Amino acid sequence: MKCFIYWLRGDQAGRVVVDSWRWLWGLPVEAGGRVAVAVAQESLQSMQKLVQQLD
């Protein structure tokens, strides 16, 4: 499944998607995952702002 996501979204976006999913479920992120968690949190904040703008 992970390989499919990397193929579908590209390496960086795939890493963010996989690490975000693992972070949301409370699973340990991969090695070097601190950057991915920071990017995931930033992405989440960005999505929240966009959803608020839709209202």
mmCIF entry with sequence, helices, sheets and N, C-alpha, C, O atoms, coordinates in Angstrom:
data_MODEL
# 
_entry.id   MODEL 
# 
_entity.id                         1 
_entity.type                       polymer 
_entity.pdbx_number_of_molecules   1 
# 
_entity_poly.entity_id                      1 
_entity_poly.type                           'polypeptide(L)' 
_entity_poly.nstd_linkage                   no 
_entity_poly.nstd_monomer                   no 
_entity_poly.pdbx_seq_one_letter_code       MKCFIYWLRGDQAGRVVVDSWRWLWGLPVEAGGRVAVAVAQESLQSMQKLVQQLD 
_entity_poly.pdbx_seq_one_letter_code_can   MKCFIYWLRGDQAGRVVVDSWRWLWGLPVEAGGRVAVAVAQESLQSMQKLVQQLD 
_entity_poly.pdbx_strand_id                 A 
# 
loop_
_entity_poly_seq.entity_id 
_entity_poly_seq.num 
_entity_poly_seq.mon_id 
_entity_poly_seq.hetero 
1 1  MET n 
1 2  LYS n 
1 3  CYS n 
1 4  PHE n 
1 5  ILE n 
1 6  TYR n 
1 7  TRP n 
1 8  LEU n 
1 9  ARG n 
1 10 GLY n 
1 11 ASP n 
1 12 GLN n 
1 13 ALA n 
1 14 GLY n 
1 15 ARG n 
1 16 VAL n 
1 17 VAL n 
1 18 VAL n 
1 19 ASP n 
1 20 SER n 
1 21 TRP n 
1 22 ARG n 
1 23 TRP n 
1 24 LEU n 
1 25 TRP n 
1 26 GLY n 
1 27 LEU n 
1 28 PRO n 
1 29 VAL n 
1 30 GLU n 
1 31 ALA n 
1 32 GLY n 
1 33 GLY n 
1 34 ARG n 
1 35 VAL n 
1 36 ALA n 
1 37 VAL n 
1 38 ALA n 
1 39 VAL n 
1 40 ALA n 
1 41 GLN n 
1 42 GLU n 
1 43 SER n 
1 44 LEU n 
1 45 GLN n 
1 46 SER n 
1 47 MET n 
1 48 GLN n 
1 49 LYS n 
1 50 LEU n 
1 51 VAL n 
1 52 GLN n 
1 53 GLN n 
1 54 LEU n 
1 55 ASP n 
# 
_struct_asym.id          A 
_struct_asym.entity_id   1 
# 
loop_
_struct_conf.conf_type_id 
_struct_conf.id 
_struct_conf.pdbx_PDB_helix_id 
_struct_conf.beg_label_comp_id 
_struct_conf.beg_label_asym_id 
_struct_conf.beg_label_seq_id 
_struct_conf.pdbx_beg_PDB_ins_code 
_struct_conf.end_label_comp_id 
_struct_conf.end_label_asym_id 
_struct_conf.end_label_seq_id 
_struct_conf.pdbx_end_PDB_ins_code 
_struct_conf.beg_auth_comp_id 
_struct_conf.beg_auth_asym_id 
_struct_conf.beg_auth_seq_id 
_struct_conf.end_auth_comp_id 
_struct_conf.end_auth_asym_id 
_struct_conf.end_auth_seq_id 
_struct_conf.pdbx_PDB_helix_class 
_struct_conf.details 
_struct_conf.pdbx_PDB_helix_length 
HELX_P HELX_P1 AA1 LYS A 2  ? ARG A 9  ? LYS A 2  ARG A 9  1 ? 8  
HELX_P HELX_P2 AA2 ASP A 11 ? LEU A 24 ? ASP A 11 LEU A 24 1 ? 14 
HELX_P HELX_P3 AA3 GLY A 33 ? LEU A 54 ? GLY A 33 LEU A 54 1 ? 22 
# 
_struct_conf_type.id          HELX_P 
_struct_conf_type.criteria    ? 
_struct_conf_type.reference   ? 
# 
loop_
_atom_site.group_PDB 
_atom_site.id 
_atom_site.type_symbol 
_atom_site.label_atom_id 
_atom_site.label_alt_id 
_atom_site.label_comp_id 
_atom_site.label_asym_id 
_atom_site.label_entity_id 
_atom_site.label_seq_id 
_atom_site.pdbx_PDB_ins_code 
_atom_site.Cartn_x 
_atom_site.Cartn_y 
_atom_site.Cartn_z 
_atom_site.occupancy 
_atom_site.B_iso_or_equiv 
_atom_site.pdbx_formal_charge 
_atom_site.auth_seq_id 
_atom_site.auth_comp_id 
_atom_site.auth_asym_id 
_atom_site.auth_atom_id 
_atom_site.pdbx_PDB_model_num 
ATOM 1   N N  . MET A 1 1  ? 0.828   -1.193 0.000  1.00 0.00 ? 1  MET A N  1 
ATOM 2   C CA . MET A 1 1  ? 0.000   0.000  0.000  1.00 0.00 ? 1  MET A CA 1 
ATOM 3   C C  . MET A 1 1  ? 0.876   1.262  0.000  1.00 0.00 ? 1  MET A C  1 
ATOM 4   O O  . MET A 1 1  ? 0.595   2.235  -0.700 1.00 0.00 ? 1  MET A O  1 
ATOM 5   N N  . LYS A 1 2  ? 1.928   1.213  0.795  1.00 0.00 ? 2  LYS A N  1 
ATOM 6   C CA . LYS A 1 2  ? 2.823   2.354  0.903  1.00 0.00 ? 2  LYS A CA 1 
ATOM 7   C C  . LYS A 1 2  ? 3.481   2.656  -0.446 1.00 0.00 ? 2  LYS A C  1 
ATOM 8   O O  . LYS A 1 2  ? 3.601   3.817  -0.836 1.00 0.00 ? 2  LYS A O  1 
ATOM 9   N N  . CYS A 1 3  ? 3.902   1.622  -1.146 1.00 0.00 ? 3  CYS A N  1 
ATOM 10  C CA . CYS A 1 3  ? 4.531   1.811  -2.464 1.00 0.00 ? 3  CYS A CA 1 
ATOM 11  C C  . CYS A 1 3  ? 3.554   2.433  -3.448 1.00 0.00 ? 3  CYS A C  1 
ATOM 12  O O  . CYS A 1 3  ? 3.941   3.261  -4.273 1.00 0.00 ? 3  CYS A O  1 
ATOM 13  N N  . PHE A 1 4  ? 2.298   2.039  -3.364 1.00 0.00 ? 4  PHE A N  1 
ATOM 14  C CA . PHE A 1 4  ? 1.274   2.588  -4.251 1.00 0.00 ? 4  PHE A CA 1 
ATOM 15  C C  . PHE A 1 4  ? 1.095   4.080  -3.998 1.00 0.00 ? 4  PHE A C  1 
ATOM 16  O O  . PHE A 1 4  ? 0.980   4.862  -4.942 1.00 0.00 ? 4  PHE A O  1 
ATOM 17  N N  . ILE A 1 5  ? 1.072   4.476  -2.736 1.00 0.00 ? 5  ILE A N  1 
ATOM 18  C CA . ILE A 1 5  ? 0.901   5.890  -2.397 1.00 0.00 ? 5  ILE A CA 1 
ATOM 19  C C  . ILE A 1 5  ? 2.097   6.695  -2.881 1.00 0.00 ? 5  ILE A C  1 
ATOM 20  O O  . ILE A 1 5  ? 1.936   7.793  -3.412 1.00 0.00 ? 5  ILE A O  1 
ATOM 21  N N  . TYR A 1 6  ? 3.311   6.145  -2.696 1.00 0.00 ? 6  TYR A N  1 
ATOM 22  C CA . TYR A 1 6  ? 4.506   6.835  -3.184 1.00 0.00 ? 6  TYR A CA 1 
ATOM 23  C C  . TYR A 1 6  ? 4.455   6.985  -4.705 1.00 0.00 ? 6  TYR A C  1 
ATOM 24  O O  . TYR A 1 6  ? 4.815   8.031  -5.244 1.00 0.00 ? 6  TYR A O  1 
ATOM 25  N N  . TRP A 1 7  ? 4.004   5.930  -5.391 1.00 0.00 ? 7  TRP A N  1 
ATOM 26  C CA . TRP A 1 7  ? 3.896   5.981  -6.852 1.00 0.00 ? 7  TRP A CA 1 
ATOM 27  C C  . TRP A 1 7  ? 2.834   6.996  -7.283 1.00 0.00 ? 7  TRP A C  1 
ATOM 28  O O  . TRP A 1 7  ? 3.050   7.769  -8.217 1.00 0.00 ? 7  TRP A O  1 
ATOM 29  N N  . LEU A 1 8  ? 1.699   6.990  -6.605 1.00 0.00 ? 8  LEU A N  1 
ATOM 30  C CA . LEU A 1 8  ? 0.582   7.845  -6.978 1.00 0.00 ? 8  LEU A CA 1 
ATOM 31  C C  . LEU A 1 8  ? 0.868   9.316  -6.692 1.00 0.00 ? 8  LEU A C  1 
ATOM 32  O O  . LEU A 1 8  ? 0.571   10.173 -7.524 1.00 0.00 ? 8  LEU A O  1 
ATOM 33  N N  . ARG A 1 9  ? 1.431   9.613  -5.550 1.00 0.00 ? 9  ARG A N  1 
ATOM 34  C CA . ARG A 1 9  ? 1.598   11.003 -5.103 1.00 0.00 ? 9  ARG A CA 1 
ATOM 35  C C  . ARG A 1 9  ? 3.007   11.550 -5.284 1.00 0.00 ? 9  ARG A C  1 
ATOM 36  O O  . ARG A 1 9  ? 3.218   12.754 -5.133 1.00 0.00 ? 9  ARG A O  1 
ATOM 37  N N  . GLY A 1 10 ? 3.969   10.703 -5.600 1.00 0.00 ? 10 GLY A N  1 
ATOM 38  C CA . GLY A 1 10 ? 5.353   11.148 -5.666 1.00 0.00 ? 10 GLY A CA 1 
ATOM 39  C C  . GLY A 1 10 ? 6.037   10.898 -4.340 1.00 0.00 ? 10 GLY A C  1 
ATOM 40  O O  . GLY A 1 10 ? 5.377   10.580 -3.350 1.00 0.00 ? 10 GLY A O  1 
ATOM 41  N N  . ASP A 1 11 ? 7.330   11.035 -4.309 1.00 0.00 ? 11 ASP A N  1 
ATOM 42  C CA . ASP A 1 11 ? 8.097   10.674 -3.119 1.00 0.00 ? 11 ASP A CA 1 
ATOM 43  C C  . ASP A 1 11 ? 7.790   11.572 -1.925 1.00 0.00 ? 11 ASP A C  1 
ATOM 44  O O  . ASP A 1 11 ? 7.445   11.071 -0.855 1.00 0.00 ? 11 ASP A O  1 
ATOM 45  N N  . GLN A 1 12 ? 7.906   12.869 -2.085 1.00 0.00 ? 12 GLN A N  1 
ATOM 46  C CA . GLN A 1 12 ? 7.722   13.769 -0.947 1.00 0.00 ? 12 GLN A CA 1 
ATOM 47  C C  . GLN A 1 12 ? 6.268   13.780 -0.477 1.00 0.00 ? 12 GLN A C  1 
ATOM 48  O O  . GLN A 1 12 ? 6.004   13.660 0.719  1.00 0.00 ? 12 GLN A O  1 
ATOM 49  N N  . ALA A 1 13 ? 5.341   13.920 -1.393 1.00 0.00 ? 13 ALA A N  1 
ATOM 50  C CA . ALA A 1 13 ? 3.922   13.938 -1.006 1.00 0.00 ? 13 ALA A CA 1 
ATOM 51  C C  . ALA A 1 13 ? 3.502   12.587 -0.439 1.00 0.00 ? 13 ALA A C  1 
ATOM 52  O O  . ALA A 1 13 ? 2.710   12.524 0.501  1.00 0.00 ? 13 ALA A O  1 
ATOM 53  N N  . GLY A 1 14 ? 4.028   11.515 -1.004 1.00 0.00 ? 14 GLY A N  1 
ATOM 54  C CA . GLY A 1 14 ? 3.714   10.183 -0.489 1.00 0.00 ? 14 GLY A CA 1 
ATOM 55  C C  . GLY A 1 14 ? 4.205   10.004 0.929  1.00 0.00 ? 14 GLY A C  1 
ATOM 56  O O  . GLY A 1 14 ? 3.515   9.433  1.773  1.00 0.00 ? 14 GLY A O  1 
ATOM 57  N N  . ARG A 1 15 ? 5.417   10.504 1.186  1.00 0.00 ? 15 ARG A N  1 
ATOM 58  C CA . ARG A 1 15 ? 5.969   10.424 2.542  1.00 0.00 ? 15 ARG A CA 1 
ATOM 59  C C  . ARG A 1 15 ? 5.102   11.202 3.518  1.00 0.00 ? 15 ARG A C  1 
ATOM 60  O O  . ARG A 1 15 ? 4.862   10.747 4.637  1.00 0.00 ? 15 ARG A O  1 
ATOM 61  N N  . VAL A 1 16 ? 4.635   12.359 3.106  1.00 0.00 ? 16 VAL A N  1 
ATOM 62  C CA . VAL A 1 16 ? 3.781   13.179 3.973  1.00 0.00 ? 16 VAL A CA 1 
ATOM 63  C C  . VAL A 1 16 ? 2.467   12.456 4.248  1.00 0.00 ? 16 VAL A C  1 
ATOM 64  O O  . VAL A 1 16 ? 1.999   12.427 5.387  1.00 0.00 ? 16 VAL A O  1 
ATOM 65  N N  . VAL A 1 17 ? 1.871   11.873 3.211  1.00 0.00 ? 17 VAL A N  1 
ATOM 66  C CA . VAL A 1 17 ? 0.598   11.158 3.386  1.00 0.00 ? 17 VAL A CA 1 
ATOM 67  C C  . VAL A 1 17 ? 0.769   9.975  4.330  1.00 0.00 ? 17 VAL A C  1 
ATOM 68  O O  . VAL A 1 17 ? -0.022  9.799  5.257  1.00 0.00 ? 17 VAL A O  1 
ATOM 69  N N  . VAL A 1 18 ? 1.796   9.167  4.100  1.00 0.00 ? 18 VAL A N  1 
ATOM 70  C CA . VAL A 1 18 ? 2.019   7.984  4.942  1.00 0.00 ? 18 VAL A CA 1 
ATOM 71  C C  . VAL A 1 18 ? 2.324   8.388  6.376  1.00 0.00 ? 18 VAL A C  1 
ATOM 72  O O  . VAL A 1 18 ? 1.747   7.833  7.311  1.00 0.00 ? 18 VAL A O  1 
ATOM 73  N N  . ASP A 1 19 ? 3.220   9.345  6.562  1.00 0.00 ? 19 ASP A N  1 
ATOM 74  C CA . ASP A 1 19 ? 3.572   9.773  7.920  1.00 0.00 ? 19 ASP A CA 1 
ATOM 75  C C  . ASP A 1 19 ? 2.402   10.461 8.614  1.00 0.00 ? 19 ASP A C  1 
ATOM 76  O O  . ASP A 1 19 ? 2.231   10.316 9.824  1.00 0.00 ? 19 ASP A O  1 
ATOM 77  N N  . SER A 1 20 ? 1.601   11.203 7.869  1.00 0.00 ? 20 SER A N  1 
ATOM 78  C CA . SER A 1 20 ? 0.417   11.841 8.457  1.00 0.00 ? 20 SER A CA 1 
ATOM 79  C C  . SER A 1 20 ? -0.555  10.781 8.939  1.00 0.00 ? 20 SER A C  1 
ATOM 80  O O  . SER A 1 20 ? -1.111  10.886 10.032 1.00 0.00 ? 20 SER A O  1 
ATOM 81  N N  . TRP A 1 21 ? -0.756  9.768  8.127  1.00 0.00 ? 21 TRP A N  1 
ATOM 82  C CA . TRP A 1 21 ? -1.675  8.681  8.496  1.00 0.00 ? 21 TRP A CA 1 
ATOM 83  C C  . TRP A 1 21 ? -1.171  7.972  9.752  1.00 0.00 ? 21 TRP A C  1 
ATOM 84  O O  . TRP A 1 21 ? -1.942  7.698  10.672 1.00 0.00 ? 21 TRP A O  1 
ATOM 85  N N  . ARG A 1 22 ? 0.122   7.680  9.782  1.00 0.00 ? 22 ARG A N  1 
ATOM 86  C CA . ARG A 1 22 ? 0.702   7.013  10.953 1.00 0.00 ? 22 ARG A CA 1 
ATOM 87  C C  . ARG A 1 22 ? 0.597   7.908  12.188 1.00 0.00 ? 22 ARG A C  1 
ATOM 88  O O  . ARG A 1 22 ? 0.314   7.422  13.283 1.00 0.00 ? 22 ARG A O  1 
ATOM 89  N N  . TRP A 1 23 ? 0.821   9.203  12.018 1.00 0.00 ? 23 TRP A N  1 
ATOM 90  C CA . TRP A 1 23 ? 0.737   10.151 13.145 1.00 0.00 ? 23 TRP A CA 1 
ATOM 91  C C  . TRP A 1 23 ? -0.694  10.236 13.667 1.00 0.00 ? 23 TRP A C  1 
ATOM 92  O O  . TRP A 1 23 ? -0.910  10.273 14.879 1.00 0.00 ? 23 TRP A O  1 
ATOM 93  N N  . LEU A 1 24 ? -1.672  10.268 12.763 1.00 0.00 ? 24 LEU A N  1 
ATOM 94  C CA . LEU A 1 24 ? -3.067  10.347 13.185 1.00 0.00 ? 24 LEU A CA 1 
ATOM 95  C C  . LEU A 1 24 ? -3.489  9.113  13.978 1.00 0.00 ? 24 LEU A C  1 
ATOM 96  O O  . LEU A 1 24 ? -4.296  9.213  14.902 1.00 0.00 ? 24 LEU A O  1 
ATOM 97  N N  . TRP A 1 25 ? -2.952  7.964  13.621 1.00 0.00 ? 25 TRP A N  1 
ATOM 98  C CA . TRP A 1 25 ? -3.289  6.721  14.309 1.00 0.00 ? 25 TRP A CA 1 
ATOM 99  C C  . TRP A 1 25 ? -2.398  6.462  15.513 1.00 0.00 ? 25 TRP A C  1 
ATOM 100 O O  . TRP A 1 25 ? -2.558  5.443  16.185 1.00 0.00 ? 25 TRP A O  1 
ATOM 101 N N  . GLY A 1 26 ? -1.463  7.361  15.801 1.00 0.00 ? 26 GLY A N  1 
ATOM 102 C CA . GLY A 1 26 ? -0.599  7.206  16.963 1.00 0.00 ? 26 GLY A CA 1 
ATOM 103 C C  . GLY A 1 26 ? 0.505   6.195  16.759 1.00 0.00 ? 26 GLY A C  1 
ATOM 104 O O  . GLY A 1 26 ? 1.092   5.723  17.733 1.00 0.00 ? 26 GLY A O  1 
ATOM 105 N N  . LEU A 1 27 ? 0.806   5.848  15.515 1.00 0.00 ? 27 LEU A N  1 
ATOM 106 C CA . LEU A 1 27 ? 1.880   4.913  15.227 1.00 0.00 ? 27 LEU A CA 1 
ATOM 107 C C  . LEU A 1 27 ? 3.196   5.681  15.093 1.00 0.00 ? 27 LEU A C  1 
ATOM 108 O O  . LEU A 1 27 ? 3.193   6.859  14.736 1.00 0.00 ? 27 LEU A O  1 
ATOM 109 N N  . PRO A 1 28 ? 4.302   5.030  15.374 1.00 0.00 ? 28 PRO A N  1 
ATOM 110 C CA . PRO A 1 28 ? 5.580   5.739  15.216 1.00 0.00 ? 28 PRO A CA 1 
ATOM 111 C C  . PRO A 1 28 ? 5.840   6.055  13.750 1.00 0.00 ? 28 PRO A C  1 
ATOM 112 O O  . PRO A 1 28 ? 5.606   5.222  12.873 1.00 0.00 ? 28 PRO A O  1 
ATOM 113 N N  . VAL A 1 29 ? 6.316   7.240  13.497 1.00 0.00 ? 29 VAL A N  1 
ATOM 114 C CA . VAL A 1 29 ? 6.635   7.629  12.128 1.00 0.00 ? 29 VAL A CA 1 
ATOM 115 C C  . VAL A 1 29 ? 7.985   7.042  11.758 1.00 0.00 ? 29 VAL A C  1 
ATOM 116 O O  . VAL A 1 29 ? 8.743   6.610  12.626 1.00 0.00 ? 29 VAL A O  1 
ATOM 117 N N  . GLU A 1 30 ? 8.278   7.029  10.484 1.00 0.00 ? 30 GLU A N  1 
ATOM 118 C CA . GLU A 1 30 ? 9.521   6.448  9.995  1.00 0.00 ? 30 GLU A CA 1 
ATOM 119 C C  . GLU A 1 30 ? 10.721  7.278  10.446 1.00 0.00 ? 30 GLU A C  1 
ATOM 120 O O  . GLU A 1 30 ? 10.573  8.386  10.962 1.00 0.00 ? 30 GLU A O  1 
ATOM 121 N N  . ALA A 1 31 ? 11.896  6.725  10.241 1.00 0.00 ? 31 ALA A N  1 
ATOM 122 C CA . ALA A 1 31 ? 13.127  7.434  10.583 1.00 0.00 ? 31 ALA A CA 1 
ATOM 123 C C  . ALA A 1 31 ? 13.170  8.753  9.830  1.00 0.00 ? 31 ALA A C  1 
ATOM 124 O O  . ALA A 1 31 ? 12.846  8.807  8.643  1.00 0.00 ? 31 ALA A O  1 
ATOM 125 N N  . GLY A 1 32 ? 13.562  9.794  10.504 1.00 0.00 ? 32 GLY A N  1 
ATOM 126 C CA . GLY A 1 32 ? 13.553  11.116 9.887  1.00 0.00 ? 32 GLY A CA 1 
ATOM 127 C C  . GLY A 1 32 ? 12.153  11.695 9.836  1.00 0.00 ? 32 GLY A C  1 
ATOM 128 O O  . GLY A 1 32 ? 11.897  12.643 9.093  1.00 0.00 ? 32 GLY A O  1 
ATOM 129 N N  . GLY A 1 33 ? 11.254  11.138 10.611 1.00 0.00 ? 33 GLY A N  1 
ATOM 130 C CA . GLY A 1 33 ? 9.853   11.516 10.552 1.00 0.00 ? 33 GLY A CA 1 
ATOM 131 C C  . GLY A 1 33 ? 9.526   12.844 11.202 1.00 0.00 ? 33 GLY A C  1 
ATOM 132 O O  . GLY A 1 33 ? 8.406   13.335 11.062 1.00 0.00 ? 33 GLY A O  1 
ATOM 133 N N  . ARG A 1 34 ? 10.462  13.431 11.901 1.00 0.00 ? 34 ARG A N  1 
ATOM 134 C CA . ARG A 1 34 ? 10.181  14.721 12.543 1.00 0.00 ? 34 ARG A CA 1 
ATOM 135 C C  . ARG A 1 34 ? 9.813   15.761 11.507 1.00 0.00 ? 34 ARG A C  1 
ATOM 136 O O  . ARG A 1 34 ? 8.906   16.568 11.716 1.00 0.00 ? 34 ARG A O  1 
ATOM 137 N N  . VAL A 1 35 ? 10.511  15.740 10.403 1.00 0.00 ? 35 VAL A N  1 
ATOM 138 C CA . VAL A 1 35 ? 10.208  16.686 9.332  1.00 0.00 ? 35 VAL A CA 1 
ATOM 139 C C  . VAL A 1 35 ? 8.829   16.383 8.768  1.00 0.00 ? 35 VAL A C  1 
ATOM 140 O O  . VAL A 1 35 ? 8.048   17.295 8.499  1.00 0.00 ? 35 VAL A O  1 
ATOM 141 N N  . ALA A 1 36 ? 8.534   15.118 8.592  1.00 0.00 ? 36 ALA A N  1 
ATOM 142 C CA . ALA A 1 36 ? 7.237   14.737 8.040  1.00 0.00 ? 36 ALA A CA 1 
ATOM 143 C C  . ALA A 1 36 ? 6.099   15.145 8.973  1.00 0.00 ? 36 ALA A C  1 
ATOM 144 O O  . ALA A 1 36 ? 5.045   15.586 8.513  1.00 0.00 ? 36 ALA A O  1 
ATOM 145 N N  . VAL A 1 37 ? 6.306   15.000 10.277 1.00 0.00 ? 37 VAL A N  1 
ATOM 146 C CA . VAL A 1 37 ? 5.273   15.391 11.237 1.00 0.00 ? 37 VAL A CA 1 
ATOM 147 C C  . VAL A 1 37 ? 5.063   16.901 11.183 1.00 0.00 ? 37 VAL A C  1 
ATOM 148 O O  . VAL A 1 37 ? 3.924   17.366 11.228 1.00 0.00 ? 37 VAL A O  1 
ATOM 149 N N  . ALA A 1 38 ? 6.133   17.663 11.089 1.00 0.00 ? 38 ALA A N  1 
ATOM 150 C CA . ALA A 1 38 ? 6.010   19.120 10.997 1.00 0.00 ? 38 ALA A CA 1 
ATOM 151 C C  . ALA A 1 38 ? 5.273   19.508 9.727  1.00 0.00 ? 38 ALA A C  1 
ATOM 152 O O  . ALA A 1 38 ? 4.424   20.399 9.750  1.00 0.00 ? 38 ALA A O  1 
ATOM 153 N N  . VAL A 1 39 ? 5.588   18.850 8.622  1.00 0.00 ? 39 VAL A N  1 
ATOM 154 C CA . VAL A 1 39 ? 4.905   19.130 7.363  1.00 0.00 ? 39 VAL A CA 1 
ATOM 155 C C  . VAL A 1 39 ? 3.441   18.722 7.454  1.00 0.00 ? 39 VAL A C  1 
ATOM 156 O O  . VAL A 1 39 ? 2.569   19.419 6.935  1.00 0.00 ? 39 VAL A O  1 
ATOM 157 N N  . ALA A 1 40 ? 3.167   17.599 8.108  1.00 0.00 ? 40 ALA A N  1 
ATOM 158 C CA . ALA A 1 40 ? 1.783   17.149 8.265  1.00 0.00 ? 40 ALA A CA 1 
ATOM 159 C C  . ALA A 1 40 ? 0.975   18.135 9.108  1.00 0.00 ? 40 ALA A C  1 
ATOM 160 O O  . ALA A 1 40 ? -0.175  18.433 8.786  1.00 0.00 ? 40 ALA A O  1 
ATOM 161 N N  . GLN A 1 41 ? 1.572   18.635 10.177 1.00 0.00 ? 41 GLN A N  1 
ATOM 162 C CA . GLN A 1 41 ? 0.876   19.606 11.013 1.00 0.00 ? 41 GLN A CA 1 
ATOM 163 C C  . GLN A 1 41 ? 0.617   20.892 10.243 1.00 0.00 ? 41 GLN A C  1 
ATOM 164 O O  . GLN A 1 41 ? -0.453  21.489 10.360 1.00 0.00 ? 41 GLN A O  1 
ATOM 165 N N  . GLU A 1 42 ? 1.587   21.312 9.465  1.00 0.00 ? 42 GLU A N  1 
ATOM 166 C CA . GLU A 1 42 ? 1.424   22.507 8.644  1.00 0.00 ? 42 GLU A CA 1 
ATOM 167 C C  . GLU A 1 42 ? 0.331   22.300 7.601  1.00 0.00 ? 42 GLU A C  1 
ATOM 168 O O  . GLU A 1 42 ? -0.471  23.199 7.346  1.00 0.00 ? 42 GLU A O  1 
ATOM 169 N N  . SER A 1 43 ? 0.303   21.124 7.006  1.00 0.00 ? 43 SER A N  1 
ATOM 170 C CA . SER A 1 43 ? -0.726  20.808 6.018  1.00 0.00 ? 43 SER A CA 1 
ATOM 171 C C  . SER A 1 43 ? -2.107  20.788 6.659  1.00 0.00 ? 43 SER A C  1 
ATOM 172 O O  . SER A 1 43 ? -3.078  21.275 6.078  1.00 0.00 ? 43 SER A O  1 
ATOM 173 N N  . LEU A 1 44 ? -2.188  20.223 7.858  1.00 0.00 ? 44 LEU A N  1 
ATOM 174 C CA . LEU A 1 44 ? -3.459  20.180 8.568  1.00 0.00 ? 44 LEU A CA 1 
ATOM 175 C C  . LEU A 1 44 ? -3.964  21.582 8.869  1.00 0.00 ? 44 LEU A C  1 
ATOM 176 O O  . LEU A 1 44 ? -5.149  21.866 8.694  1.00 0.00 ? 44 LEU A O  1 
ATOM 177 N N  . GLN A 1 45 ? -3.081  22.456 9.318  1.00 0.00 ? 45 GLN A N  1 
ATOM 178 C CA . GLN A 1 45 ? -3.472  23.835 9.597  1.00 0.00 ? 45 GLN A CA 1 
ATOM 179 C C  . GLN A 1 45 ? -3.927  24.534 8.317  1.00 0.00 ? 45 GLN A C  1 
ATOM 180 O O  . GLN A 1 45 ? -4.896  25.293 8.324  1.00 0.00 ? 45 GLN A O  1 
ATOM 181 N N  . SER A 1 46 ? -3.230  24.275 7.239  1.00 0.00 ? 46 SER A N  1 
ATOM 182 C CA . SER A 1 46 ? -3.602  24.864 5.955  1.00 0.00 ? 46 SER A CA 1 
ATOM 183 C C  . SER A 1 46 ? -4.983  24.384 5.512  1.00 0.00 ? 46 SER A C  1 
ATOM 184 O O  . SER A 1 46 ? -5.799  25.170 5.030  1.00 0.00 ? 46 SER A O  1 
ATOM 185 N N  . MET A 1 47 ? -5.233  23.093 5.679  1.00 0.00 ? 47 MET A N  1 
ATOM 186 C CA . MET A 1 47 ? -6.546  22.548 5.303  1.00 0.00 ? 47 MET A CA 1 
ATOM 187 C C  . MET A 1 47 ? -7.647  23.135 6.177  1.00 0.00 ? 47 MET A C  1 
ATOM 188 O O  . MET A 1 47 ? -8.739  23.430 5.691  1.00 0.00 ? 47 MET A O  1 
ATOM 189 N N  . GLN A 1 48 ? -7.361  23.304 7.464  1.00 0.00 ? 48 GLN A N  1 
ATOM 190 C CA . GLN A 1 48 ? -8.362  23.877 8.364  1.00 0.00 ? 48 GLN A CA 1 
ATOM 191 C C  . GLN A 1 48 ? -8.707  25.301 7.954  1.00 0.00 ? 48 GLN A C  1 
ATOM 192 O O  . GLN A 1 48 ? -9.874  25.692 7.998  1.00 0.00 ? 48 GLN A O  1 
ATOM 193 N N  . LYS A 1 49 ? -7.710  26.078 7.558  1.00 0.00 ? 49 LYS A N  1 
ATOM 194 C CA . LYS A 1 49 ? -7.961  27.446 7.103  1.00 0.00 ? 49 LYS A CA 1 
ATOM 195 C C  . LYS A 1 49 ? -8.804  27.448 5.836  1.00 0.00 ? 49 LYS A C  1 
ATOM 196 O O  . LYS A 1 49 ? -9.718  28.260 5.694  1.00 0.00 ? 49 LYS A O  1 
ATOM 197 N N  . LEU A 1 50 ? -8.497  26.540 4.916  1.00 0.00 ? 50 LEU A N  1 
ATOM 198 C CA . LEU A 1 50 ? -9.265  26.470 3.669  1.00 0.00 ? 50 LEU A CA 1 
ATOM 199 C C  . LEU A 1 50 ? -10.712 26.074 3.924  1.00 0.00 ? 50 LEU A C  1 
ATOM 200 O O  . LEU A 1 50 ? -11.624 26.592 3.279  1.00 0.00 ? 50 LEU A O  1 
ATOM 201 N N  . VAL A 1 51 ? -10.923 25.158 4.862  1.00 0.00 ? 51 VAL A N  1 
ATOM 202 C CA . VAL A 1 51 ? -12.290 24.754 5.202  1.00 0.00 ? 51 VAL A CA 1 
ATOM 203 C C  . VAL A 1 51 ? -13.047 25.906 5.825  1.00 0.00 ? 51 VAL A C  1 
ATOM 204 O O  . VAL A 1 51 ? -14.234 26.083 5.551  1.00 0.00 ? 51 VAL A O  1 
ATOM 205 N N  . GLN A 1 52 ? -12.381 26.701 6.663  1.00 0.00 ? 52 GLN A N  1 
ATOM 206 C CA . GLN A 1 52 ? -13.033 27.851 7.278  1.00 0.00 ? 52 GLN A CA 1 
ATOM 207 C C  . GLN A 1 52 ? -13.405 28.882 6.215  1.00 0.00 ? 52 GLN A C  1 
ATOM 208 O O  . GLN A 1 52 ? -14.432 29.549 6.339  1.00 0.00 ? 52 GLN A O  1 
ATOM 209 N N  . GLN A 1 53 ? -12.588 29.021 5.178  1.00 0.00 ? 53 GLN A N  1 
ATOM 210 C CA . GLN A 1 53 ? -12.891 29.966 4.115  1.00 0.00 ? 53 GLN A CA 1 
ATOM 211 C C  . GLN A 1 53 ? -14.083 29.524 3.290  1.00 0.00 ? 53 GLN A C  1 
ATOM 212 O O  . GLN A 1 53 ? -14.751 30.355 2.675  1.00 0.00 ? 53 GLN A O  1 
ATOM 213 N N  . LEU A 1 54 ? -14.361 28.221 3.267  1.00 0.00 ? 54 LEU A N  1 
ATOM 214 C CA . LEU A 1 54 ? -15.497 27.708 2.506  1.00 0.00 ? 54 LEU A CA 1 
ATOM 215 C C  . LEU A 1 54 ? -16.836 28.091 3.134  1.00 0.00 ? 54 LEU A C  1 
ATOM 216 O O  . LEU A 1 54 ? -17.851 28.187 2.444  1.00 0.00 ? 54 LEU A O  1 
ATOM 217 N N  . ASP A 1 55 ? -16.828 28.310 4.457  1.00 0.00 ? 55 ASP A N  1 
ATOM 218 C CA . ASP A 1 55 ? -18.074 28.640 5.153  1.00 0.00 ? 55 ASP A CA 1 
ATOM 219 C C  . ASP A 1 55 ? -18.618 29.970 4.791  1.00 0.00 ? 55 ASP A C  1 
ATOM 220 O O  . ASP A 1 55 ? -19.663 30.370 5.305  1.00 0.00 ? 55 ASP A O  1 
# 
